[in-house]
Amino acid sequence: MATAANGRAGPSTSTSTSAEHASLVDLLLSTPPSQPSSSSSSAEHLTSLLSTPSTSTYLRHLSSQPLSSLQSEPSALSDESALIDTELTNLCHREYQTFLSADTCASGVTTAFASFESALDGLLSAVPALEDACVSFASSTRAIQAERRRAALVLEQHDKLLDVLELPQLIDTCVRNGYYQEALELSAHSAALAQRFADVLIVQDVDAEVRESMRLMVGQLLALLREPAKLPTFVKAIAFLRRMGELDEPELRTAFLSARLEHFRGRVSAIEPERADPVRYVRRYLDLFREHVFDIISQYTTIFLDSCPSPASHGQPLLIEFAVDVMAELLGVMHEHVPRIDDTAALASLLTATGYCASSFARVGLDFRALVAAPFEEAVLRSTTKAFNDGAEALHGRSPPTRSRASSPPRSPPPSYPQTAAIHTPPQALTDFPPLALLTNTLVNALNALRLLAPLALRTRLASALDAALARAARQLTAYARAVIADAPRRRSWEYPAEGAEERRRETVQSTVRFAAAFARLVVPFVREGLARGVFAAEKAGEMAPELGGAVRELEGWIESRAEKTEVEKEAEKEAEKAVVNGMEEAKDNAANDTGEQVEADACAEVQDPAPPPAPSNAEPQPAADEAPSTAAAAEPDGAKGRTSSDSVS
């Protein structure tokens, strides 16, 4: 480049060069100035010339030529020399600028080498300072380089690091969507990373978030135990909880029983609005108890006890405590609601349902039939005792017929009625006494209801209750009979003479005695035999309670005292009857006479019975004397009712 630039220089450069040398040809052809040399140097110079390869080659060529060729060799050399001189001259003329540029370049190179040498010396002197500066820079940028290397490493491991950072979010998604197996696997991977890189804070933070998500999984699994699920779901949930290790085995069993019990109580709370109807509520409660508690026990046995090598020392006591608690709740419901039930048929239905429920639980060793008998016995005793007392109250306020029927006078039973051997049919003689028929029907209905559910343990108490009701009725009847006898009509009427009033009194006494005798000798034995033989299938009724025995003996004593009649009284009765008949005929014959008309009107008037003791508000009104036939007729359906009801007493 420097040669080309010099060749392109202006004419001034060429002129100066020509001035220094006459011509370029002369310069090339000129020989170097002679210098004094010794013969030794000339010899050395000649030796060096002859030792060159070209000289040696030419000399070998000459030696191989013939003489003729050797003789013509000088002229050939001269021609060749002239040719070379001509070509060289032409070259110099043609490329003189190139030679000038080469010369200039050579001069520039010489100068540049000098400058380069000086610059190289300066560079060599500056290298130690540069080395010190580089060491200082490296020291100052070491932290930045370390950060850069870490950033480069993070960028290189970006995908793996992103997978680690997304572990908590991924586990949370799996837990919320129910993929518990995948969540457990990811949690195990996170725990392994945390154990492997214990000094890496970000890994520890990720593991902490994973543990938080796993606690959420524990909550979901425990909530799953409170849902209406089947055994396979619970087996999986318990298996997941065991693998997580958050709860030990006793805590896991307690959590299972507590969750299932909470679910059962939630189902029971849904039927709380039905508490007003005890029958429906207890039936619904039994259905829920049989379904859910049985499932809880069987599921607990399958999940925990079957897989445990020694269940008696681990899970059995906990299951026993659970069974005791639920049985206490069941018995509490029974004791609260069953005694409120008055319908014996409903009680029998509930007892049957309870028996089926207890039979189901007997398969898992929880037969509770003996525990639920008490509330049913209490309900039966209360309802039956109430029915007995209602029957005794039904007799209160009713008076026996004190005047015989006009067409067919009431049968006069002997002091001792014949006892019928059949306990299914009430005595036919009770149809003459509507109050006694009503009492018998009420008691027979109570016995028929008792047949549906007759606890053998209540036989003595029910017999005592029946005896107490009959004793109360006997005392009321005795007091009423004495009041009737004390207040029997003794006034003379316009129709009858004094003998008529006495006849009326004797008729009232006889009706009352028959009524009392029918109660003591028919009603009391029939009802007591119906309870003993018809309900409890005993051979015979037991002895009367002292209260009933005393009341019946008192009534029998009064009957015997009133039933004794002398022959004189019987003749007086016959005479009185004849007088009544004659008086009525005379009254009819004197119909035209005013006095006779008055006597006939007085004869048709009726002497009222003495007022009975105060009756309860629901007691039937006491019929008048003239209404006795219609009352007796009304007694026929009651008697039939008594027979129909008693037919089922067996």
C-alpha positions as CSV (number, residue, x, y, z in Angstrom):
1,M,0.0,0.0,0.0
2,A,2.8,2.4,0.8
3,T,4.5,1.5,-2.6
4,A,1.3,2.2,-4.5
5,A,0.9,5.5,-2.8
6,N,4.4,6.5,-3.6
7,G,4.0,5.4,-7.2
8,R,1.0,7.7,-7.4
9,A,3.0,10.7,-6.1
10,G,3.4,13.8,-8.1
11,P,6.2,14.8,-10.6
12,S,8.3,16.4,-7.9
13,T,9.1,13.0,-6.4
14,S,10.2,11.6,-9.8
15,T,12.4,14.6,-10.5
16,S,14.2,14.4,-7.2
17,T,14.9,10.7,-7.7
18,S,16.3,11.3,-11.2
19,A,18.6,13.9,-9.9
20,E,20.2,11.6,-7.5
21,H,20.8,8.9,-10.1
22,A,21.6,9.5,-13.8
23,S,19.4,6.7,-14.9
24,L,17.8,3.6,-13.5
25,V,19.5,1.5,-16.1
26,D,22.9,2.8,-15.1
27,L,22.0,2.1,-11.5
28,L,21.1,-1.5,-12.2
29,L,24.1,-2.1,-14.5
30,S,26.6,-0.3,-12.3
31,T,28.7,-2.5,-10.2
32,P,29.2,-1.7,-6.6
33,P,32.2,0.5,-6.0
34,S,35.4,-1.4,-5.8
35,Q,36.8,-1.9,-2.5
36,P,40.3,-3.0,-1.7
37,S,40.3,-6.7,-1.1
38,S,43.0,-9.2,-0.7
39,S,43.7,-12.2,-2.8
40,S,42.1,-14.3,-0.1
41,S,38.9,-12.4,-0.3
42,S,38.8,-12.7,-4.1
43,A,39.4,-16.4,-3.8
44,E,36.6,-16.7,-1.3
45,H,34.3,-14.6,-3.6
46,L,35.1,-16.8,-6.6
47,T,34.5,-19.9,-4.5
48,S,31.1,-18.6,-3.3
49,L,30.1,-17.9,-6.9
50,L,31.1,-21.3,-8.1
51,S,29.3,-23.0,-5.2
52,T,26.0,-21.5,-6.2
53,P,23.5,-24.0,-7.6
54,S,23.0,-22.1,-10.8
55,T,26.8,-21.9,-11.4
56,S,27.2,-25.6,-10.7
57,T,24.3,-26.4,-13.1
58,Y,25.7,-24.2,-15.9
59,L,29.2,-25.7,-15.5
60,R,27.8,-29.2,-15.7
61,H,25.9,-28.1,-18.9
62,L,29.1,-26.8,-20.4
63,S,31.0,-29.9,-19.7
64,S,28.5,-31.9,-21.5
65,Q,28.5,-29.8,-24.6
66,P,30.7,-30.5,-27.6
67,L,33.4,-28.1,-28.8
68,S,31.3,-26.5,-31.5
69,S,28.7,-25.7,-29.0
70,L,31.3,-24.3,-26.6
71,Q,32.7,-22.2,-29.4
72,S,29.3,-20.7,-30.1
73,E,28.4,-20.3,-26.4
74,P,29.9,-16.8,-25.9
75,S,27.9,-15.4,-28.8
76,A,24.8,-17.0,-27.4
77,L,25.5,-15.6,-24.0
78,S,26.0,-12.2,-25.5
79,D,22.7,-12.4,-27.4
80,E,20.9,-13.6,-24.3
81,S,22.5,-10.8,-22.2
82,A,21.4,-8.2,-24.8
83,L,17.9,-9.7,-24.7
84,I,17.8,-9.6,-20.9
85,D,19.2,-6.0,-20.9
86,T,16.5,-5.0,-23.4
87,E,13.7,-6.7,-21.3
88,L,15.1,-5.1,-18.2
89,T,15.2,-1.7,-19.8
90,N,11.6,-2.1,-20.9
91,L,10.6,-3.3,-17.5
92,C,12.3,-0.3,-15.9
93,H,10.5,2.0,-18.2
94,R,7.3,0.3,-17.7
95,E,7.4,-0.2,-13.9
96,Y,9.4,2.7,-12.7
97,Q,6.7,3.9,-10.5
98,T,6.5,0.5,-8.8
99,F,10.2,0.7,-8.1
100,L,9.9,4.1,-6.7
101,S,7.0,3.0,-4.5
102,A,9.0,0.0,-3.4
103,D,11.8,2.3,-2.4
104,T,9.5,4.6,-0.6
105,C,7.9,1.7,1.2
106,A,11.3,0.4,2.2
107,S,12.1,3.7,3.7
108,G,8.7,3.8,5.4
109,V,9.1,0.3,6.7
110,T,12.5,1.2,8.1
111,T,10.9,4.2,9.9
112,A,7.9,2.1,11.0
113,F,10.1,-0.6,12.5
114,A,11.9,2.1,14.5
115,S,8.5,3.5,15.7
116,F,7.3,0.0,16.4
117,E,10.3,-0.8,18.4
118,S,9.8,2.3,20.6
119,A,6.1,1.5,20.9
120,L,6.9,-2.1,21.8
121,D,9.2,-0.8,24.5
122,G,6.5,1.4,25.9
123,L,4.0,-1.5,25.8
124,L,6.4,-3.8,27.6
125,S,6.8,-1.1,30.2
126,A,2.9,-0.8,30.5
127,V,2.1,-4.5,30.8
128,P,2.8,-4.9,34.6
129,A,0.5,-2.0,35.3
130,L,-2.2,-3.6,33.0
131,E,-1.8,-6.9,34.8
132,D,-2.3,-5.2,38.1
133,A,-5.4,-3.4,36.8
134,C,-6.8,-6.7,35.5
135,V,-6.2,-8.4,38.8
136,S,-7.9,-5.5,40.6
137,F,-10.9,-5.6,38.2
138,A,-11.2,-9.3,38.6
139,S,-11.3,-8.9,42.3
140,S,-13.9,-6.2,42.2
141,T,-16.2,-8.1,39.8
142,R,-16.0,-11.5,41.5
143,A,-19.4,-11.1,43.3
144,I,-21.0,-9.9,40.1
145,Q,-19.6,-12.8,38.3
146,A,-20.9,-15.2,40.9
147,E,-24.3,-13.7,40.6
148,R,-24.1,-14.0,36.9
149,R,-23.1,-17.6,37.1
150,R,-26.0,-18.2,39.5
151,A,-28.4,-16.4,37.2
152,A,-27.0,-18.4,34.3
153,L,-27.5,-21.6,36.3
154,V,-31.1,-20.6,37.2
155,L,-31.8,-19.9,33.6
156,E,-30.3,-23.2,32.6
157,Q,-32.4,-25.1,35.2
158,H,-35.5,-23.0,34.7
159,D,-37.8,-25.9,33.9
160,K,-36.8,-28.0,36.8
161,L,-37.0,-25.1,39.2
162,L,-40.5,-24.2,37.9
163,D,-41.6,-27.7,38.5
164,V,-40.5,-27.4,42.1
165,L,-42.1,-24.0,42.6
166,E,-45.4,-25.3,41.2
167,L,-45.6,-28.2,43.6
168,P,-47.8,-26.5,46.2
169,Q,-50.3,-25.2,43.6
170,L,-50.4,-28.6,41.9
171,I,-51.0,-30.4,45.2
172,D,-53.7,-28.0,46.2
173,T,-55.5,-28.6,42.8
174,C,-55.2,-32.4,43.3
175,V,-56.6,-32.1,46.8
176,R,-59.6,-29.9,45.9
177,N,-60.5,-32.2,43.0
178,G,-60.2,-35.4,45.0
179,Y,-57.0,-36.8,43.4
180,Y,-55.6,-37.9,46.8
181,Q,-53.2,-40.5,45.4
182,E,-51.5,-38.0,43.2
183,A,-51.3,-35.5,46.0
184,L,-49.6,-38.1,48.3
185,E,-47.1,-38.8,45.6
186,L,-46.3,-35.2,45.1
187,S,-46.0,-34.7,48.8
188,A,-43.6,-37.5,49.1
189,H,-41.5,-36.0,46.3
190,S,-41.5,-32.6,48.1
191,A,-40.4,-34.2,51.4
192,A,-37.6,-36.0,49.6
193,L,-36.4,-32.7,48.1
194,A,-36.6,-31.0,51.4
195,Q,-34.6,-33.7,53.1
196,R,-32.0,-33.7,50.2
197,F,-31.6,-29.9,50.1
198,A,-32.0,-29.1,53.8
199,D,-30.0,-25.8,53.5
200,V,-32.0,-24.4,50.5
201,L,-34.6,-22.0,51.8
202,I,-36.8,-22.0,48.7
203,V,-37.1,-25.8,48.9
204,Q,-38.0,-25.5,52.5
205,D,-40.6,-22.9,51.8
206,V,-42.1,-25.1,49.1
207,D,-42.2,-28.0,51.5
208,A,-44.0,-25.8,54.1
209,E,-46.6,-24.8,51.6
210,V,-47.0,-28.5,50.6
211,R,-47.6,-29.5,54.2
212,E,-50.2,-26.8,54.5
213,S,-52.0,-28.2,51.5
214,M,-51.8,-31.7,53.0
215,R,-53.4,-30.4,56.2
216,L,-56.2,-29.2,53.9
217,M,-56.4,-32.8,52.5
218,V,-56.6,-34.1,56.1
219,G,-59.6,-31.9,56.7
220,Q,-61.3,-33.0,53.5
221,L,-60.8,-36.6,54.3
222,L,-62.2,-36.1,57.8
223,A,-65.1,-34.3,56.2
224,L,-65.6,-37.2,53.9
225,L,-66.1,-39.4,56.9
226,R,-69.2,-37.3,57.8
227,E,-70.8,-37.7,54.4
228,P,-73.4,-40.4,53.4
229,A,-70.9,-42.7,51.7
230,K,-70.3,-46.4,51.4
231,L,-67.7,-48.7,52.8
232,P,-65.2,-48.5,49.9
233,T,-65.1,-44.7,50.2
234,F,-64.3,-45.0,53.9
235,V,-61.7,-47.6,53.3
236,K,-59.9,-45.4,50.9
237,A,-60.2,-42.3,53.2
238,I,-58.8,-44.2,56.2
239,A,-56.0,-45.6,54.0
240,F,-55.0,-42.1,52.8
241,L,-55.1,-40.8,56.4
242,R,-52.9,-43.7,57.6
243,R,-50.3,-43.0,54.8
244,M,-50.2,-39.3,55.7
245,G,-49.4,-40.1,59.3
246,E,-51.1,-37.0,60.7
247,L,-53.2,-39.1,63.1
248,D,-52.1,-42.2,65.0
249,E,-54.3,-45.3,65.1
250,P,-56.4,-44.5,68.2
251,E,-57.0,-40.9,67.0
252,L,-58.0,-42.3,63.6
253,R,-60.5,-44.7,65.1
254,T,-61.9,-42.0,67.3
255,A,-62.2,-39.6,64.4
256,F,-64.1,-42.2,62.3
257,L,-66.6,-43.0,65.1
258,S,-67.1,-39.3,65.9
259,A,-67.6,-38.4,62.2
260,R,-70.1,-41.1,61.6
261,L,-71.9,-40.4,64.9
262,E,-72.2,-36.7,63.8
263,H,-73.7,-37.8,60.5
264,F,-76.2,-40.0,62.3
265,R,-77.2,-37.2,64.7
266,G,-77.6,-34.9,61.7
267,R,-80.0,-37.3,60.2
268,V,-81.9,-37.5,63.5
269,S,-82.1,-33.7,63.7
270,A,-83.9,-33.8,60.4
271,I,-86.9,-35.6,62.0
272,E,-87.2,-33.2,65.0
273,P,-90.4,-31.6,63.6
274,E,-92.1,-35.0,64.1
275,R,-91.6,-35.0,67.8
276,A,-95.2,-34.0,68.3
277,D,-96.3,-37.5,67.1
278,P,-94.3,-39.9,69.3
279,V,-95.3,-43.0,67.3
280,R,-94.1,-41.6,64.0
281,Y,-91.0,-40.1,65.6
282,V,-89.9,-43.3,67.4
283,R,-90.5,-45.4,64.3
284,R,-88.4,-43.0,62.1
285,Y,-85.7,-42.9,64.8
286,L,-85.6,-46.7,64.9
287,D,-85.3,-46.9,61.1
288,L,-82.4,-44.4,61.2
289,F,-80.8,-46.2,64.2
290,R,-81.0,-49.6,62.5
291,E,-79.6,-48.3,59.2
292,H,-76.8,-45.9,60.3
293,V,-75.6,-47.3,63.6
294,F,-75.4,-50.9,62.2
295,D,-73.4,-49.6,59.3
296,I,-71.1,-47.7,61.6
297,I,-70.4,-50.8,63.7
298,S,-69.9,-53.1,60.7
299,Q,-67.7,-50.5,58.8
300,Y,-65.6,-50.0,61.9
301,T,-65.2,-53.7,62.3
302,T,-64.2,-54.2,58.7
303,I,-61.8,-51.2,58.6
304,F,-60.1,-51.5,61.9
305,L,-60.7,-54.7,63.8
306,D,-60.4,-57.2,60.9
307,S,-57.0,-55.9,60.0
308,C,-55.7,-55.6,63.6
309,P,-53.9,-58.6,65.0
310,S,-55.1,-58.0,68.5
311,P,-58.4,-56.1,68.4
312,A,-59.3,-56.7,72.0
313,S,-56.3,-54.6,73.1
314,H,-56.7,-51.8,70.5
315,G,-60.1,-51.0,68.9
316,Q,-62.6,-53.1,70.9
317,P,-62.9,-50.9,74.0
318,L,-63.5,-47.8,71.8
319,L,-66.2,-49.6,69.9
320,I,-67.8,-50.7,73.2
321,E,-67.8,-47.1,74.4
322,F,-69.5,-46.0,71.2
323,A,-72.1,-48.7,71.5
324,V,-72.8,-47.7,75.1
325,D,-73.3,-44.1,74.0
326,V,-75.6,-44.8,71.1
327,M,-77.6,-47.2,73.2
328,A,-78.0,-44.5,75.9
329,E,-79.4,-42.2,73.3
330,L,-81.8,-44.8,72.0
331,L,-83.0,-45.6,75.5
332,G,-83.4,-41.9,76.2
333,V,-85.6,-41.5,73.2
334,M,-87.6,-44.6,74.2
335,H,-88.1,-43.5,77.8
336,E,-89.0,-40.0,76.6
337,H,-91.6,-40.8,73.9
338,V,-92.9,-44.4,74.4
339,P,-94.6,-43.7,77.7
340,R,-96.6,-40.9,75.9
341,I,-98.2,-43.4,73.5
342,D,-101.7,-44.5,74.6
343,D,-102.5,-46.8,71.6
344,T,-101.6,-50.3,72.5
345,A,-101.6,-51.4,68.8
346,A,-99.0,-48.7,68.1
347,L,-97.0,-49.8,71.1
348,A,-97.1,-53.4,69.8
349,S,-96.0,-52.2,66.3
350,L,-93.1,-50.2,67.8
351,L,-92.1,-53.2,69.9
352,T,-92.0,-55.4,66.9
353,A,-89.9,-52.9,65.0
354,T,-87.6,-52.6,68.0
355,G,-87.3,-56.4,68.1
356,Y,-86.3,-56.5,64.4
357,C,-83.8,-53.8,65.0
358,A,-82.3,-55.6,68.0
359,S,-82.2,-58.8,66.0
360,S,-80.2,-57.1,63.4
361,F,-77.7,-55.7,66.0
362,A,-77.5,-59.2,67.5
363,R,-75.4,-60.2,64.5
364,V,-72.7,-57.8,65.6
365,G,-73.1,-58.7,69.3
366,L,-75.4,-55.8,70.3
367,D,-78.7,-57.4,71.3
368,F,-80.5,-54.7,73.3
369,R,-84.0,-56.3,73.5
370,A,-83.8,-56.6,77.3
371,L,-83.0,-52.9,77.6
372,V,-86.0,-51.5,75.8
373,A,-88.6,-53.5,77.7
374,A,-88.9,-51.0,80.5
375,P,-90.4,-48.0,78.6
376,F,-92.9,-50.3,76.8
377,E,-93.9,-51.8,80.2
378,E,-94.3,-48.4,81.6
379,A,-96.5,-47.3,78.7
380,V,-98.6,-50.4,78.8
381,L,-99.0,-50.1,82.6
382,R,-100.0,-46.4,82.3
383,S,-102.5,-46.9,79.4
384,T,-104.0,-50.0,80.9
385,T,-104.3,-48.5,84.3
386,K,-105.9,-45.4,82.8
387,A,-108.4,-47.6,81.0
388,F,-109.2,-49.5,84.2
389,N,-109.8,-46.2,86.0
390,D,-111.9,-44.9,83.1
391,G,-114.1,-47.9,83.5
392,A,-114.5,-47.3,87.2
393,E,-115.3,-43.7,86.5
394,A,-117.9,-44.8,83.9
395,L,-119.8,-46.5,86.7
396,H,-119.7,-43.4,88.8
397,G,-122.9,-41.3,88.5
398,R,-125.0,-44.0,87.0
399,S,-127.9,-45.5,89.0
400,P,-129.4,-49.0,88.6
401,P,-132.9,-49.3,87.2
402,T,-135.2,-48.9,90.2
403,R,-138.4,-49.9,88.4
404,S,-139.1,-53.0,86.4
405,R,-140.1,-53.1,82.8
406,A,-143.8,-53.0,82.2
407,S,-143.8,-56.0,79.8
408,S,-141.1,-58.1,81.2
409,P,-139.8,-57.4,84.7
410,P,-136.1,-57.8,85.3
411,R,-135.0,-61.2,86.2
412,S,-134.3,-61.5,89.9
413,P,-131.0,-63.2,90.2
414,P,-130.4,-65.4,93.2
415,P,-127.9,-64.1,95.7
416,S,-125.2,-66.2,94.1
417,Y,-125.0,-66.0,90.3
418,P,-123.9,-69.1,88.5
419,Q,-120.3,-68.7,87.2
420,T,-119.8,-69.3,83.5
421,A,-116.8,-71.5,82.5
422,A,-116.2,-69.6,79.3
423,I,-114.1,-66.5,79.8
424,H,-114.7,-65.2,76.3
425,T,-118.4,-64.4,76.8
426,P,-119.7,-61.9,79.4
427,P,-122.6,-63.0,81.6
428,Q,-126.0,-62.6,79.8
429,A,-127.5,-61.2,83.0
430,L,-125.5,-58.0,82.7
431,T,-127.9,-56.9,79.9
432,D,-130.4,-56.0,82.6
433,F,-128.0,-53.5,84.1
434,P,-126.7,-50.9,81.5
435,P,-124.2,-49.3,83.9
436,L,-122.6,-52.6,84.6
437,A,-122.6,-53.5,80.9
438,L,-120.9,-50.2,80.2
439,L,-118.3,-50.9,82.9
440,T,-117.7,-54.5,81.6
441,N,-117.4,-53.3,78.0
442,T,-114.8,-50.7,79.1
443,L,-112.8,-53.2,81.0
444,V,-113.0,-55.8,78.3
445,N,-111.8,-53.3,75.7
446,A,-108.9,-52.6,77.9
447,L,-108.1,-56.3,78.2
448,N,-108.4,-56.8,74.4
449,A,-106.0,-53.9,73.9
450,L,-103.7,-55.5,76.5
451,R,-103.6,-58.8,74.6
452,L,-101.7,-57.1,71.8
453,L,-98.9,-56.3,74.2
454,A,-99.0,-58.0,77.5
455,P,-95.6,-58.0,79.3
456,L,-95.5,-60.9,81.7
457,A,-93.5,-58.8,84.2
458,L,-96.6,-56.6,84.6
459,R,-99.0,-59.3,85.5
460,T,-98.9,-58.6,89.2
461,R,-99.0,-54.8,88.8
462,L,-101.8,-55.0,86.2
463,A,-103.8,-57.3,88.5
464,S,-103.3,-54.8,91.3
465,A,-104.4,-51.9,89.1
466,L,-107.5,-53.8,88.1
467,D,-108.3,-54.7,91.7
468,A,-107.8,-51.1,92.7
469,A,-110.2,-49.9,90.0
470,L,-112.8,-52.6,90.9
471,A,-112.3,-51.7,94.6
472,R,-113.0,-48.1,93.8
473,A,-116.1,-49.0,91.8
474,A,-117.2,-51.3,94.6
475,R,-116.9,-48.6,97.2
476,Q,-118.8,-46.1,95.0
477,L,-121.5,-48.7,94.4
478,T,-121.8,-49.5,98.1
479,A,-122.0,-45.8,99.0
480,Y,-124.6,-45.3,96.2
481,A,-126.7,-48.3,97.3
482,R,-126.8,-47.1,100.9
483,A,-127.8,-43.7,99.7
484,V,-130.6,-45.1,97.6
485,I,-131.9,-47.2,100.4
486,A,-131.7,-44.3,102.8
487,D,-133.5,-42.0,100.4
488,A,-136.0,-44.5,99.1
489,P,-139.5,-42.8,98.4
490,R,-141.8,-43.1,101.4
491,R,-144.4,-40.4,100.5
492,R,-147.9,-41.5,99.5
493,S,-148.9,-40.6,96.1
494,W,-152.4,-39.6,94.9
495,E,-152.5,-42.9,93.0
496,Y,-151.3,-45.3,95.6
497,P,-152.3,-45.6,99.2
498,A,-149.6,-46.1,101.8
499,E,-149.1,-49.7,100.7
500,G,-148.1,-48.4,97.2
501,A,-145.3,-46.3,98.6
502,E,-144.0,-49.2,100.5
503,E,-144.2,-51.4,97.4
504,R,-142.2,-48.7,95.5
505,R,-139.6,-48.7,98.3
506,R,-139.3,-52.5,98.3
507,E,-139.0,-52.5,94.5
508,T,-136.2,-49.9,94.6
509,V,-134.4,-52.0,97.3
510,Q,-134.7,-55.1,95.3
511,S,-133.4,-53.5,92.1
512,T,-130.4,-52.0,94.0
513,V,-129.6,-55.4,95.6
514,R,-129.7,-57.1,92.2
515,F,-127.5,-54.4,90.8
516,A,-124.9,-54.8,93.6
517,A,-125.1,-58.6,93.4
518,A,-124.5,-58.5,89.7
519,F,-121.4,-56.4,90.2
520,A,-119.9,-58.4,93.0
521,R,-120.8,-61.9,91.7
522,L,-120.6,-61.4,87.9
523,V,-118.5,-58.4,86.9
524,V,-115.6,-58.8,89.4
525,P,-115.0,-62.5,88.8
526,F,-115.4,-62.2,85.0
527,V,-113.0,-59.3,84.6
528,R,-110.4,-60.8,86.9
529,E,-110.5,-64.2,85.2
530,G,-110.3,-62.4,81.8
531,L,-107.0,-60.7,82.9
532,A,-105.5,-63.8,84.4
533,R,-106.7,-66.5,82.0
534,G,-107.6,-64.6,78.9
535,V,-104.6,-62.3,78.7
536,F,-101.8,-64.1,80.6
537,A,-103.1,-67.7,80.1
538,A,-102.9,-68.5,83.8
539,E,-104.8,-71.4,85.3
540,K,-106.8,-69.1,87.5
541,A,-107.0,-65.6,88.9
542,G,-104.9,-64.9,91.9
543,E,-106.2,-63.8,95.2
544,M,-107.9,-60.4,95.4
545,A,-106.0,-57.5,96.7
546,P,-106.8,-56.6,100.3
547,E,-108.5,-53.4,99.1
548,L,-110.7,-55.1,96.6
549,G,-111.4,-58.0,99.0
550,G,-112.5,-55.7,101.7
551,A,-114.7,-53.7,99.3
552,V,-116.4,-56.8,97.9
553,R,-116.9,-58.3,101.3
554,E,-118.5,-55.0,102.5
555,L,-120.8,-55.0,99.4
556,E,-121.6,-58.7,99.9
557,G,-122.5,-58.1,103.5
558,W,-124.8,-55.3,102.5
559,I,-126.4,-57.6,99.8
560,E,-126.9,-60.4,102.3
561,S,-128.4,-58.0,104.8
562,R,-130.9,-56.7,102.2
563,A,-131.7,-60.1,100.5
564,E,-133.1,-61.8,103.7
565,K,-136.9,-61.6,103.6
566,T,-139.4,-63.1,105.9
567,E,-142.6,-64.8,104.8
568,V,-144.6,-62.0,106.4
569,E,-142.9,-59.5,104.1
570,K,-143.6,-61.7,101.1
571,E,-147.4,-61.9,102.0
572,A,-147.4,-58.1,102.5
573,E,-146.0,-57.7,99.1
574,K,-148.6,-59.8,97.5
575,E,-151.4,-57.9,99.3
576,A,-149.9,-54.7,98.2
577,E,-149.8,-55.8,94.6
578,K,-153.5,-56.8,94.7
579,A,-154.4,-53.4,96.3
580,V,-152.6,-51.6,93.5
581,V,-154.4,-53.6,90.8
582,N,-157.8,-53.0,92.5
583,G,-157.1,-49.4,92.8
584,M,-156.3,-49.0,89.2
585,E,-159.6,-50.8,88.1
586,E,-161.7,-48.6,90.4
587,A,-160.0,-45.5,88.9
588,K,-160.9,-46.5,85.4
589,D,-164.6,-47.2,86.4
590,N,-165.0,-43.7,87.9
591,A,-163.7,-41.9,84.9
592,A,-166.8,-39.6,84.7
593,N,-166.3,-38.5,88.3
594,D,-164.0,-35.5,88.8
595,T,-162.6,-37.1,91.8
596,G,-162.0,-40.3,89.9
597,E,-160.4,-38.3,87.1
598,Q,-158.1,-36.7,89.6
599,V,-157.3,-40.1,91.1
600,E,-156.6,-41.6,87.7
601,A,-154.3,-38.7,86.8
602,D,-152.5,-39.1,90.1
603,A,-152.2,-42.9,89.4
604,C,-150.4,-42.2,86.1
605,A,-147.9,-39.8,87.7
606,E,-144.6,-41.3,88.4
607,V,-142.7,-41.3,91.6
608,Q,-139.2,-40.0,91.0
609,D,-136.1,-42.0,92.1
610,P,-133.8,-40.4,94.6
611,A,-131.0,-38.4,93.0
612,P,-127.7,-40.3,92.4
613,P,-124.4,-39.0,93.6
614,P,-122.8,-36.2,91.6
615,A,-121.6,-37.5,88.2
616,P,-118.7,-36.3,86.1
617,S,-119.4,-34.0,83.2
618,N,-119.2,-36.7,80.6
619,A,-121.6,-39.1,82.5
620,E,-124.8,-40.1,80.8
621,P,-128.0,-38.5,82.3
622,Q,-130.0,-40.6,84.8
623,P,-133.2,-41.9,83.1
624,A,-136.5,-41.2,84.8
625,A,-138.7,-44.0,86.2
626,D,-141.0,-44.0,83.2
627,E,-138.0,-44.3,81.0
628,A,-136.8,-47.6,82.5
629,P,-138.0,-49.8,79.7
630,S,-136.3,-47.7,77.1
631,T,-133.1,-47.8,79.2
632,A,-133.3,-51.5,79.5
633,A,-133.8,-51.8,75.8
634,A,-130.7,-49.6,75.3
635,A,-128.8,-52.1,77.5
636,E,-129.2,-54.8,74.8
637,P,-126.6,-53.2,72.4
638,D,-124.3,-52.6,75.3
639,G,-124.6,-56.1,76.3
640,A,-124.0,-57.2,72.8
641,K,-121.0,-55.0,72.7
642,G,-119.8,-56.6,75.9
643,R,-120.1,-60.0,74.4
644,T,-118.3,-58.9,71.2
645,S,-115.5,-57.3,73.0
646,S,-115.0,-60.2,75.4
647,D,-114.9,-62.7,72.6
648,S,-111.4,-61.5,71.8
649,V,-110.3,-61.8,75.4
650,S,-108.3,-65.0,75.4
